[in-house]
Amino acid sequence: MTQVYIISLKESQRRLDTEKLVLESNEKFKGRCVFQIFDAISPKHQDFEKLLQELYDSSSLLKSDWFHSDYCYQELLPQEFGCYLSHYLLWKECIKSNQPVVILEDDVTLESNFMQALEDCLKSPFDFVRLYGHYWGGHKTNLRALPIYTEAEEAEAFVGETPIENHEVTPPPQIPHKIRNKTLKNYLSLAK
């Protein structure tokens, strides 16, 4: 059964809504996936400074496409790094368990096709699939787009240019960024 984590700050105003979503989703998708809350890492976290020292490498950030974009105007703020850490720790959990996981944030809205989309993703050849509904638009990147289709759409769709496989690019920090429908070393981003 697939684990679905919803990242939520303990002190968030959305926390009660997130708890309700977890309960409702566990009932609705019983036997197919299990939802649970992951307590988000914030600058108030007891190990925040230690994690910052261990995992934040500003020199690597300075080399990234994301840092040199119009969107980025400085190094990560502490709360942005906390958001990244929350995702990073769940990625590590995925590797440790060697099982697929879904990572959502507490502002998520599950559409009626959530389960079908999840099942389609689990059948895909990608090691990492990013479901993402908010994008920066109109910015240049050195990556190429990958057409995304559900199985039903794929049967009808004409698939154009084949993307270059396995780009050696470090994914940008886990904050809103402008890479849309890109492949990054078996990394797939799906737009809504």
QUIDA-V661164 format. One record per pair of residues at least 4 apart in sequence whose C-alpha atoms are under 8 Angstrom apart, sorted by the first residue. I is the first residue (numbers start at 1). J is the second residue. Records with the same first field share a line. If there is no record, write none. Layout:
# QUIDA-V661164
I = J ; J
This chain:
# QUIDA-V661164
1 = 31 ; 32 ; 33 ; 34
2 = 32 ; 33 ; 34 ; 99 ; 100 ; 101 ; 102
3 = 33 ; 34 ; 35 ; 36 ; 100 ; 101 ; 102
4 = 33 ; 34 ; 35 ; 36 ; 101 ; 102 ; 103 ; 104
5 = 35 ; 36 ; 37 ; 38 ; 101 ; 102 ; 103 ; 104
6 = 18 ; 35 ; 36 ; 37 ; 38 ; 103 ; 104 ; 105 ; 106
7 = 37 ; 38 ; 39 ; 40 ; 86 ; 103 ; 104 ; 105 ; 106
8 = 12 ; 14 ; 15 ; 18 ; 37 ; 38 ; 39 ; 40 ; 105 ; 106
9 = 15 ; 39 ; 40 ; 41 ; 42
10 = 15 ; 39 ; 40
11 = 15
14 = 18 ; 106 ; 107
15 = 19 ; 106
16 = 20
17 = 21
18 = 22 ; 37 ; 106
19 = 23 ; 37
20 = 24
21 = 25
22 = 26 ; 35 ; 36 ; 37
23 = 27 ; 35
24 = 28
25 = 29 ; 30 ; 35
26 = 30 ; 33 ; 34 ; 35
29 = 33 ; 34 ; 115
30 = 34
38 = 86
39 = 86
40 = 82 ; 83 ; 86
41 = 45 ; 48 ; 82 ; 83 ; 85 ; 86
42 = 48 ; 78 ; 79 ; 82 ; 83
43 = 48 ; 49 ; 78 ; 79 ; 82
44 = 48
47 = 51
48 = 52 ; 82
49 = 53
50 = 54
51 = 55 ; 56
52 = 56 ; 81
57 = 61
58 = 62 ; 75
59 = 63
60 = 64
61 = 67 ; 75
62 = 67 ; 68
63 = 67 ; 68
64 = 68 ; 170 ; 172
65 = 69 ; 141 ; 172
66 = 71 ; 72 ; 172 ; 177 ; 178
67 = 71 ; 72 ; 73 ; 74 ; 75
68 = 72
69 = 139
70 = 139
71 = 177
76 = 80 ; 81
77 = 81
78 = 82
79 = 83
80 = 84 ; 174 ; 175
81 = 85 ; 173
82 = 86
83 = 87 ; 174 ; 175
84 = 88 ; 173 ; 174 ; 175
85 = 89
86 = 90
87 = 91 ; 103 ; 174
88 = 92
89 = 93
90 = 94 ; 103
91 = 95
92 = 96
93 = 97
94 = 98 ; 99 ; 100 ; 101
95 = 99
100 = 122
104 = 108
110 = 114
113 = 117
114 = 118
115 = 119
116 = 120
117 = 121 ; 150
118 = 122
119 = 123
120 = 124 ; 150 ; 151
121 = 129
126 = 186 ; 187 ; 188
127 = 186 ; 187
128 = 186 ; 187 ; 188
129 = 187 ; 188 ; 189 ; 190
130 = 187 ; 188 ; 189 ; 190
131 = 189 ; 190 ; 191 ; 192
132 = 189 ; 190 ; 191 ; 192
133 = 190 ; 191 ; 192
134 = 176 ; 191
135 = 176 ; 177 ; 178 ; 179 ; 180
136 = 176 ; 177 ; 178 ; 179
137 = 178
139 = 178
141 = 179
143 = 167 ; 182 ; 183
144 = 163 ; 164 ; 182 ; 183
145 = 163 ; 180 ; 181 ; 182 ; 183
146 = 162 ; 163 ; 181 ; 182 ; 183
147 = 159 ; 160 ; 181
148 = 181 ; 190
149 = 153 ; 154 ; 157
150 = 154
151 = 155
152 = 156
153 = 157
154 = 158 ; 159
163 = 183
164 = 183
165 = 183 ; 184 ; 185 ; 186
166 = 183 ; 184 ; 185 ; 186
167 = 183 ; 184 ; 185
168 = 184 ; 185
169 = 184 ; 185
170 = 184
171 = 184
172 = 177
180 = 189 ; 190 ; 191
181 = 188 ; 189 ; 190 ; 191
182 = 187 ; 188 ; 189
183 = 187 ; 188 ; 189
184 = 188
